[in-house]
Amino acid sequence: MPDTKEVRTLKDVGVGDTVTVRRLTGEGAVKRRIMDMGITKGTSVFVRKVAPLGDPIEVTVRGYELSLRKADAEMILVD
């Protein structure tokens, strides 16, 4: 049976929500950079703030704060 769950990216998550990383899309160096920041499958991510124009997004990952561009946040699929 196919997965009927809606696909959500980190960009779609509201401020104050905590989500779990399902998988990373993206290729090569961009994907490696995101993984090097500590965002890997199964990691919990808390969305702290979103800038007024939506870019960047400030999150807490593995106990530290991180700012992500909207384009990078779109590559992170979450539950």
N, C-alpha and C positions, 0 to 999 in steps of 0.2 A: 504494500500500500504506500503510495507516495506521501511525502511529508507535506501536509497542507498548512503548516505554520508559516506565517508571514516572515519574510526575511527582513531583519532589521540590522542596520549598521550603527556604529557608535555615534555617527552624526545625527541619527534620529532619536537618541536617548535624551530624556529631559533632565534638567538640572536637579540634583538631589537623588537621582536614581543610581542604583548599583546593578551592574549587569555582569555576565560571564562571557568571556570571549569564546565563540564557537569555532571560528577559523579565520584565517587571513587570506584575502585574495591578493592581488598584486604580484609582481614578478621581481626576481633578482635583487638588486641593491636596495630597492625601496622596501621590499618585504623583509630583508635582512636588517635594515635600519630599525624598522618597527619592532622586530623581535629583539634586537639589541637593547631597546628601551625597556624591555621586560614585558611586553605585551605578547603573550603566547597563549595557545589553546588552553582553556580551563582557568585562566587568570581572572580574578575579580577586578572590575574597574568601576570606580565611583566618579560620577560627573559632578565636578565642583562648580564650575562657572562656564558660561558661554559669552564671548565678547558681544557687544551690541550688534555688530553686523554679522555675527555667527562664526567669525574666524579670528582667532583660534578658539579651541575648546580646551579648558583646563580640567584635567582628570587626576585622580589619585590611583596609582598602581603600585602594588608591592610596598606600600608605606611611603612613597615619595610622590611629589607633585610634578606633573608633566603637562606641557602645552602641545597640542596637536593641531596641525592644519586640518581644515575641513576635508581636503582631498585625501589626506592620510586616514582620517576617521571613517571615510566611506569604504575603505579597504578592510575594515575590521567588522566582521559579522558577529553579532552578539545574541544571546538569549536573555 
